[in-house]
Amino acid sequence: MFDMGFLPDIEKIIEQTPSERQTLLFSATMPAPIKKIGVKFMTDPKQVTVKSKELTADLVDQYYIRSKEFEKFDMLTRIIDGTIT
């Protein structure tokens, strides 16, 4: 999203949230613009880095769901609601 020019929109959204909040930022990479977001909008941000040898946790089951573009939001809400596993 950052690479696609959404940075101003993301900043605007974050600025509208309460000052006392829990903020989590996930990124496969951590380029400078993303780090700046963390510093600007988070209190004492922590960075967790996974070494390349530890790409996945042994105790975490991973799977994927193939869907058409227009089905993605529905699939996501069904996963969150627990109606799809």
ZADO-1210 file (C-alpha; in nm, 4 decimals, padded with zeros to 6 digits):
<atoms>
<atom x="00.0000" y="00.0000" z="00.0000" code="MET" pos="1"/>
<atom x="00.2858" y="00.2355" z="00.0749" code="PHE" pos="2"/>
<atom x="00.4397" y="00.1732" z="-00.2668" code="ASP" pos="3"/>
<atom x="00.1090" y="00.2431" z="-00.4372" code="MET" pos="4"/>
<atom x="00.0816" y="00.6013" z="-00.3087" code="GLY" pos="5"/>
<atom x="-00.1500" y="00.5366" z="-00.0158" code="PHE" pos="6"/>
<atom x="00.0869" y="00.6879" z="00.2421" code="LEU" pos="7"/>
<atom x="-00.1014" y="01.0216" z="00.2702" code="PRO" pos="8"/>
<atom x="-00.4328" y="00.8357" z="00.3063" code="ASP" pos="9"/>
<atom x="-00.2902" y="00.6067" z="00.5732" code="ILE" pos="10"/>
<atom x="-00.1535" y="00.9039" z="00.7662" code="GLU" pos="11"/>
<atom x="-00.4902" y="01.0804" z="00.7437" code="LYS" pos="12"/>
<atom x="-00.6699" y="00.7723" z="00.8794" code="ILE" pos="13"/>
<atom x="-00.4242" y="00.7291" z="01.1665" code="ILE" pos="14"/>
<atom x="-00.4527" y="01.0983" z="01.2576" code="GLU" pos="15"/>
<atom x="-00.8297" y="01.0489" z="01.3019" code="GLN" pos="16"/>
<atom x="-00.7889" y="00.7671" z="01.5567" code="THR" pos="17"/>
<atom x="-00.7816" y="00.8243" z="01.9336" code="PRO" pos="18"/>
<atom x="-00.4421" y="00.9158" z="02.0780" code="SER" pos="19"/>
<atom x="-00.4694" y="00.6282" z="02.3260" code="GLU" pos="20"/>
<atom x="-00.4808" y="00.3190" z="02.1103" code="ARG" pos="21"/>
<atom x="-00.2913" y="00.0020" z="02.0345" code="GLN" pos="22"/>
<atom x="-00.1227" y="00.0219" z="01.6963" code="THR" pos="23"/>
<atom x="00.0285" y="-00.2754" z="01.5171" code="LEU" pos="24"/>
<atom x="00.2192" y="-00.2379" z="01.1922" code="LEU" pos="25"/>
<atom x="00.3011" y="-00.5418" z="00.9815" code="PHE" pos="26"/>
<atom x="00.5256" y="-00.5330" z="00.6784" code="SER" pos="27"/>
<atom x="00.7236" y="-00.7937" z="00.4891" code="ALA" pos="28"/>
<atom x="00.9909" y="-00.5293" z="00.4421" code="THR" pos="29"/>
<atom x="01.0758" y="-00.2237" z="00.6488" code="MET" pos="30"/>
<atom x="01.1813" y="00.0584" z="00.4160" code="PRO" pos="31"/>
<atom x="01.2325" y="00.4108" z="00.5503" code="ALA" pos="32"/>
<atom x="00.8774" y="00.5408" z="00.4798" code="PRO" pos="33"/>
<atom x="00.7269" y="00.2570" z="00.6831" code="ILE" pos="34"/>
<atom x="00.9707" y="00.3152" z="00.9708" code="LYS" pos="35"/>
<atom x="00.8729" y="00.6840" z="00.9680" code="LYS" pos="36"/>
<atom x="00.5066" y="00.5879" z="01.0118" code="ILE" pos="37"/>
<atom x="00.6001" y="00.3807" z="01.3167" code="GLY" pos="38"/>
<atom x="00.8064" y="00.6581" z="01.4722" code="VAL" pos="39"/>
<atom x="00.5455" y="00.9247" z="01.3956" code="LYS" pos="40"/>
<atom x="00.2348" y="00.7442" z="01.5164" code="PHE" pos="41"/>
<atom x="00.3544" y="00.4898" z="01.7740" code="MET" pos="42"/>
<atom x="00.4848" y="00.5239" z="02.1275" code="THR" pos="43"/>
<atom x="00.8135" y="00.3416" z="02.1785" code="ASP" pos="44"/>
<atom x="00.7686" y="00.1150" z="01.8735" code="PRO" pos="45"/>
<atom x="00.9334" y="-00.2274" z="01.8749" code="LYS" pos="46"/>
<atom x="01.0478" y="-00.4133" z="01.5667" code="GLN" pos="47"/>
<atom x="01.0376" y="-00.7914" z="01.5427" code="VAL" pos="48"/>
<atom x="01.2540" y="-00.9371" z="01.2682" code="THR" pos="49"/>
<atom x="01.2342" y="-01.2961" z="01.1508" code="VAL" pos="50"/>
<atom x="01.5592" y="-01.4402" z="01.0240" code="LYS" pos="51"/>
<atom x="01.5472" y="-01.5976" z="00.6808" code="SER" pos="52"/>
<atom x="01.6161" y="-01.9422" z="00.8286" code="LYS" pos="53"/>
<atom x="01.3037" y="-01.9047" z="01.0422" code="GLU" pos="54"/>
<atom x="01.0511" y="-01.8101" z="00.7773" code="LEU" pos="55"/>
<atom x="00.7722" y="-02.0097" z="00.9386" code="THR" pos="56"/>
<atom x="00.7028" y="-02.1377" z="01.2856" code="ALA" pos="57"/>
<atom x="00.6763" y="-02.5148" z="01.3175" code="ASP" pos="58"/>
<atom x="00.3633" y="-02.4903" z="01.5317" code="LEU" pos="59"/>
<atom x="00.1747" y="-02.2558" z="01.2990" code="VAL" pos="60"/>
<atom x="-00.0541" y="-02.4083" z="01.0397" code="ASP" pos="61"/>
<atom x="-00.0514" y="-02.2104" z="00.7182" code="GLN" pos="62"/>
<atom x="-00.2954" y="-02.2317" z="00.4315" code="TYR" pos="63"/>
<atom x="-00.4294" y="-02.0192" z="00.1518" code="TYR" pos="64"/>
<atom x="-00.7642" y="-01.9680" z="-00.0107" code="ILE" pos="65"/>
<atom x="-00.7923" y="-01.9002" z="-00.3822" code="ARG" pos="66"/>
<atom x="-01.0612" y="-01.6535" z="-00.4705" code="SER" pos="67"/>
<atom x="-01.1554" y="-01.4146" z="-00.7414" code="LYS" pos="68"/>
<atom x="-01.0829" y="-01.0457" z="-00.6845" code="GLU" pos="69"/>
<atom x="-01.4474" y="-00.9596" z="-00.6131" code="PHE" pos="70"/>
<atom x="-01.4732" y="-01.2432" z="-00.3543" code="GLU" pos="71"/>
<atom x="-01.1762" y="-01.1379" z="-00.1390" code="LYS" pos="72"/>
<atom x="-01.3610" y="-00.9125" z="00.1043" code="PHE" pos="73"/>
<atom x="-01.6322" y="-01.1725" z="00.1621" code="ASP" pos="74"/>
<atom x="-01.3687" y="-01.4421" z="00.2166" code="MET" pos="75"/>
<atom x="-01.1818" y="-01.2236" z="00.4651" code="LEU" pos="76"/>
<atom x="-01.4950" y="-01.1498" z="00.6664" code="THR" pos="77"/>
<atom x="-01.5866" y="-01.5191" z="00.6699" code="ARG" pos="78"/>
<atom x="-01.2389" y="-01.6081" z="00.7991" code="ILE" pos="79"/>
<atom x="-01.2606" y="-01.3422" z="01.0715" code="ILE" pos="80"/>
<atom x="-01.6121" y="-01.4535" z="01.1686" code="ASP" pos="81"/>
<atom x="-01.4934" y="-01.8129" z="01.1852" code="GLY" pos="82"/>
<atom x="-01.7416" y="-01.9362" z="00.9267" code="THR" pos="83"/>
<atom x="-01.4607" y="-02.0562" z="00.7010" code="ILE" pos="84"/>
<atom x="-01.1557" y="-02.2495" z="00.8138" code="THR" pos="85"/>
</atoms>
